[in-house]
Amino acid sequence: MAKIAVLLLGLALVLAFGCQQKAELPKVDIGIERETIKTVLDNYISSIENEDMAAYGLVMAHDPQMINFGVSGDPIVGWDSLKKVIEDQNAALSQTTIVATDVSVHVAPSGELAWATSLWTFKAVMGDKAIELPVRCTWVLEKQADGWVIVHFHKSIATG
């Protein structure tokens, strides 16, 4: 009789925990989040084209441990290093224009993380020489208290 009672108790517990509904994630309007993220990426481009470090600082996370990859050189570790790289880029280049195409944005169901890809035609003048680069971009964004910020990017030059 005790074995039957233990078995029934065990079965009751399995059913009770097994039938619990999964906690639902808050409803997220993915379409609105995608458009907001596209605006962040557009603002990133505008900050580069206008050499506007204040605007650049608004779209980037200020994480000392983040790691980003530009089209060349070593990994860029932390906000302070990234800021220096962009300041040096601003000093070396002028007349920068970026045309982004094939922008694709994916938002996690939680609405707190997103990733995007895009292709750039990057044009600038270095000294007296015009340059044009086909750049492939991958972005990771996080929704923080103040909105979406870029927490990682990886850029590479298409070859071949």
TORKOL-4160 file (C-alpha; in steps of 0.2 Angstrom, whole numbers, padded with zeros to 4 digits, m for minus):
160
<pt num="1" X="0000" Y="0000" Z="0000"/>
<pt num="2" X="0014" Y="0012" Z="0004"/>
<pt num="3" X="0022" Y="0008" Z="m0013"/>
<pt num="4" X="0006" Y="0013" Z="m0022"/>
<pt num="5" X="0005" Y="0029" Z="m0012"/>
<pt num="6" X="0023" Y="0034" Z="m0016"/>
<pt num="7" X="0019" Y="0029" Z="m0034"/>
<pt num="8" X="0004" Y="0040" Z="m0035"/>
<pt num="9" X="0012" Y="0054" Z="m0026"/>
<pt num="10" X="0027" Y="0053" Z="m0039"/>
<pt num="11" X="0014" Y="0053" Z="m0053"/>
<pt num="12" X="0005" Y="0068" Z="m0046"/>
<pt num="13" X="0021" Y="0077" Z="m0045"/>
<pt num="14" X="0026" Y="0073" Z="m0063"/>
<pt num="15" X="0009" Y="0078" Z="m0069"/>
<pt num="16" X="0009" Y="0094" Z="m0059"/>
<pt num="17" X="0026" Y="0100" Z="m0065"/>
<pt num="18" X="0025" Y="0093" Z="m0082"/>
<pt num="19" X="0008" Y="0102" Z="m0086"/>
<pt num="20" X="0014" Y="0119" Z="m0080"/>
<pt num="21" X="0014" Y="0132" Z="m0093"/>
<pt num="22" X="0030" Y="0139" Z="m0100"/>
<pt num="23" X="0032" Y="0157" Z="m0094"/>
<pt num="24" X="0028" Y="0168" Z="m0109"/>
<pt num="25" X="0040" Y="0181" Z="m0115"/>
<pt num="26" X="0033" Y="0198" Z="m0116"/>
<pt num="27" X="0026" Y="0202" Z="m0133"/>
<pt num="28" X="0038" Y="0211" Z="m0144"/>
<pt num="29" X="0034" Y="0220" Z="m0160"/>
<pt num="30" X="0048" Y="0213" Z="m0171"/>
<pt num="31" X="0044" Y="0225" Z="m0185"/>
<pt num="32" X="0046" Y="0240" Z="m0175"/>
<pt num="33" X="0062" Y="0234" Z="m0167"/>
<pt num="34" X="0069" Y="0230" Z="m0184"/>
<pt num="35" X="0065" Y="0248" Z="m0190"/>
<pt num="36" X="0073" Y="0255" Z="m0174"/>
<pt num="37" X="0089" Y="0245" Z="m0177"/>
<pt num="38" X="0090" Y="0251" Z="m0195"/>
<pt num="39" X="0089" Y="0268" Z="m0189"/>
<pt num="40" X="0104" Y="0264" Z="m0177"/>
<pt num="41" X="0114" Y="0257" Z="m0191"/>
<pt num="42" X="0110" Y="0273" Z="m0202"/>
<pt num="43" X="0115" Y="0284" Z="m0187"/>
<pt num="44" X="0131" Y="0274" Z="m0186"/>
<pt num="45" X="0135" Y="0278" Z="m0205"/>
<pt num="46" X="0130" Y="0296" Z="m0202"/>
<pt num="47" X="0142" Y="0298" Z="m0187"/>
<pt num="48" X="0156" Y="0291" Z="m0198"/>
<pt num="49" X="0152" Y="0301" Z="m0213"/>
<pt num="50" X="0151" Y="0317" Z="m0202"/>
<pt num="51" X="0166" Y="0313" Z="m0191"/>
<pt num="52" X="0153" Y="0315" Z="m0176"/>
<pt num="53" X="0161" Y="0307" Z="m0161"/>
<pt num="54" X="0146" Y="0312" Z="m0150"/>
<pt num="55" X="0134" Y="0303" Z="m0162"/>
<pt num="56" X="0145" Y="0288" Z="m0163"/>
<pt num="57" X="0146" Y="0287" Z="m0144"/>
<pt num="58" X="0127" Y="0286" Z="m0144"/>
<pt num="59" X="0125" Y="0271" Z="m0155"/>
<pt num="60" X="0140" Y="0261" Z="m0148"/>
<pt num="61" X="0141" Y="0251" Z="m0131"/>
<pt num="62" X="0154" Y="0258" Z="m0120"/>
<pt num="63" X="0159" Y="0241" Z="m0114"/>
<pt num="64" X="0178" Y="0239" Z="m0109"/>
<pt num="65" X="0177" Y="0221" Z="m0114"/>
<pt num="66" X="0169" Y="0222" Z="m0131"/>
<pt num="67" X="0179" Y="0216" Z="m0146"/>
<pt num="68" X="0176" Y="0223" Z="m0163"/>
<pt num="69" X="0185" Y="0219" Z="m0180"/>
<pt num="70" X="0188" Y="0232" Z="m0193"/>
<pt num="71" X="0193" Y="0228" Z="m0211"/>
<pt num="72" X="0212" Y="0227" Z="m0205"/>
<pt num="73" X="0223" Y="0227" Z="m0190"/>
<pt num="74" X="0221" Y="0219" Z="m0173"/>
<pt num="75" X="0205" Y="0216" Z="m0164"/>
<pt num="76" X="0198" Y="0232" Z="m0156"/>
<pt num="77" X="0196" Y="0229" Z="m0138"/>
<pt num="78" X="0185" Y="0240" Z="m0127"/>
<pt num="79" X="0176" Y="0257" Z="m0130"/>
<pt num="80" X="0192" Y="0267" Z="m0127"/>
<pt num="81" X="0202" Y="0258" Z="m0140"/>
<pt num="82" X="0187" Y="0259" Z="m0152"/>
<pt num="83" X="0185" Y="0278" Z="m0149"/>
<pt num="84" X="0204" Y="0280" Z="m0153"/>
<pt num="85" X="0203" Y="0270" Z="m0169"/>
<pt num="86" X="0188" Y="0280" Z="m0175"/>
<pt num="87" X="0197" Y="0297" Z="m0170"/>
<pt num="88" X="0212" Y="0291" Z="m0180"/>
<pt num="89" X="0201" Y="0286" Z="m0195"/>
<pt num="90" X="0193" Y="0303" Z="m0194"/>
<pt num="91" X="0210" Y="0312" Z="m0195"/>
<pt num="92" X="0216" Y="0301" Z="m0209"/>
<pt num="93" X="0201" Y="0302" Z="m0220"/>
<pt num="94" X="0190" Y="0315" Z="m0228"/>
<pt num="95" X="0175" Y="0316" Z="m0239"/>
<pt num="96" X="0169" Y="0299" Z="m0232"/>
<pt num="97" X="0153" Y="0292" Z="m0240"/>
<pt num="98" X="0145" Y="0275" Z="m0236"/>
<pt num="99" X="0131" Y="0267" Z="m0246"/>
<pt num="100" X="0123" Y="0252" Z="m0237"/>
<pt num="101" X="0114" Y="0239" Z="m0247"/>
<pt num="102" X="0106" Y="0222" Z="m0243"/>
<pt num="103" X="0103" Y="0227" Z="m0225"/>
<pt num="104" X="0095" Y="0212" Z="m0216"/>
<pt num="105" X="0090" Y="0213" Z="m0197"/>
<pt num="106" X="0085" Y="0198" Z="m0186"/>
<pt num="107" X="0078" Y="0201" Z="m0169"/>
<pt num="108" X="0078" Y="0188" Z="m0155"/>
<pt num="109" X="0060" Y="0183" Z="m0149"/>
<pt num="110" X="0064" Y="0191" Z="m0132"/>
<pt num="111" X="0067" Y="0208" Z="m0141"/>
<pt num="112" X="0083" Y="0211" Z="m0132"/>
<pt num="113" X="0096" Y="0205" Z="m0144"/>
<pt num="114" X="0098" Y="0207" Z="m0163"/>
<pt num="115" X="0110" Y="0204" Z="m0177"/>
<pt num="116" X="0111" Y="0212" Z="m0194"/>
<pt num="117" X="0121" Y="0211" Z="m0210"/>
<pt num="118" X="0124" Y="0224" Z="m0224"/>
<pt num="119" X="0136" Y="0227" Z="m0238"/>
<pt num="120" X="0144" Y="0244" Z="m0240"/>
<pt num="121" X="0152" Y="0254" Z="m0253"/>
<pt num="122" X="0164" Y="0264" Z="m0243"/>
<pt num="123" X="0172" Y="0279" Z="m0252"/>
<pt num="124" X="0184" Y="0292" Z="m0244"/>
<pt num="125" X="0199" Y="0302" Z="m0248"/>
<pt num="126" X="0216" Y="0298" Z="m0240"/>
<pt num="127" X="0228" Y="0312" Z="m0242"/>
<pt num="128" X="0226" Y="0316" Z="m0261"/>
<pt num="129" X="0220" Y="0298" Z="m0265"/>
<pt num="130" X="0202" Y="0293" Z="m0267"/>
<pt num="131" X="0199" Y="0275" Z="m0260"/>
<pt num="132" X="0184" Y="0264" Z="m0263"/>
<pt num="133" X="0181" Y="0248" Z="m0253"/>
<pt num="134" X="0168" Y="0234" Z="m0254"/>
<pt num="135" X="0165" Y="0231" Z="m0236"/>
<pt num="136" X="0154" Y="0217" Z="m0228"/>
<pt num="137" X="0147" Y="0221" Z="m0211"/>
<pt num="138" X="0140" Y="0210" Z="m0197"/>
<pt num="139" X="0132" Y="0219" Z="m0182"/>
<pt num="140" X="0126" Y="0213" Z="m0165"/>
<pt num="141" X="0115" Y="0224" Z="m0155"/>
<pt num="142" X="0108" Y="0224" Z="m0138"/>
<pt num="143" X="0093" Y="0233" Z="m0131"/>
<pt num="144" X="0098" Y="0242" Z="m0116"/>
<pt num="145" X="0089" Y="0255" Z="m0105"/>
<pt num="146" X="0092" Y="0269" Z="m0117"/>
<pt num="147" X="0088" Y="0259" Z="m0132"/>
<pt num="148" X="0098" Y="0249" Z="m0145"/>
<pt num="149" X="0117" Y="0250" Z="m0146"/>
<pt num="150" X="0130" Y="0240" Z="m0156"/>
<pt num="151" X="0139" Y="0228" Z="m0145"/>
<pt num="152" X="0150" Y="0220" Z="m0158"/>
<pt num="153" X="0154" Y="0223" Z="m0177"/>
<pt num="154" X="0164" Y="0213" Z="m0189"/>
<pt num="155" X="0169" Y="0221" Z="m0205"/>
<pt num="156" X="0179" Y="0213" Z="m0220"/>
<pt num="157" X="0183" Y="0218" Z="m0237"/>
<pt num="158" X="0176" Y="0207" Z="m0251"/>
<pt num="159" X="0190" Y="0200" Z="m0262"/>
<pt num="160" X="0190" Y="0190" Z="m0278"/>
